[in-house]
Amino acid sequence: MAQSGKKLLDARSKKISKSLKNHPVSAETRKKMSLAQKGRIISKETRLRMSISRSGKNHHMYGKHQSEETKRKISKKLKGRSVPKAVRIKISKTMKKILANPSD
């Protein structure tokens, strides 16, 4: 199916896209896909482009507000939650590093 360098016709492309949507993927395949991404290093330039592409008007919540009911649900869910000490230390170290180098 690979047509290195060749463009598909719009109709053909849409047909392929539609056939692949909601296609069930086995647990084994999901595991393989996960392992393929582990340890992948994304450049700063790429991370910046990803950040920009998801910010402002492109963000899925841009211009929307949480309802009071949703806010209550989130609040209720987070109350009484305890963060393990090891995680708090890790967050603290990360935040110190970020605040020490704001230009990165």
N, C-alpha and C positions, 0 to 999 in steps of 0.2 A: 504494500500500500504506500510505502514511502516513495515520494517522487522528488528526490533531491533537486531543489532549485526550481521546480515547476509549480505554477499557480493552478489551484483548482478553480473550476467555475463556481460562481456563487451558489447555484442550485445544488451542485454536488457537495460543496462544503457544508451547506446547511443540512443536507440529508445525512451526512456523516455525523455532524454535531448532534442532530436530533437522535440518531440511533445510539449514540454513546451516553446520552443523558440518562440519569437514574439507572445506569447499568450496574447490577450487583457485582461487588468485588469480594472475592473470598478473603477470609482472615489471613491466609498464607500470603496472598498477593499484597494485602495492606501491610503486613509485616515486612515484606521485601521492599515495598515503596518507602516505608519508614527508615529501614536500614540504609537505603540508598542516599537519604538526606542527612543522616547522622554525620557530624563532624565537618559538614560543608561550611566553608568559610566564605562569607559574603563581603565583598569589598565595601569600603566606606562610601564610595561613590554610588554603588548600587543601593546601599541602605538609605542614603540620602534621597535618592530618586523614589524608593519605595515609600519613605516617610512623606515626601511631598505629594505623591500620588494618592495618599490616603488622608490628606489633611484638608481643612477648609471645606469648600463646596463638594469635594469628592468624598468626604466622610459620610458614612451611612446614616449618622445621627445628626448631620448638619441641619440646623433650623428646626429640629424636633425637640420636644420636651417630654420628660418622663411624667406620667400621670401621678397624682397623689397616691393612688393605690399601689402603683409600681414602686414608688419611693418607700412606702411603708413595708412592702414585701422585702425589698433589698435591705432596709434597715433591720427588720426583724431577723433576717437570715444572718446578718453580720454580727448582731449583738451576742456577746458571750463567747465569741470566737477567740481562740487562743492561738497565737503563732509560736511555733517551737523556737527555743532560744537560738539554736543553730541557724535557723532561717532569719531571725532578727539580726544576728551578727552579720550574716551574708548581705542582707539588705543595707545595713549600716555601712559596711565597707564599700559597697557599690555606690551608694549615694555620696560618700566622702570623695570617692574617686571622680564622680561626675561633677561635683561642686568644685573640686580643686582644678579641673580642666574644663571650664564651660565652653571653650571654643571648639572642642572635638565633636 
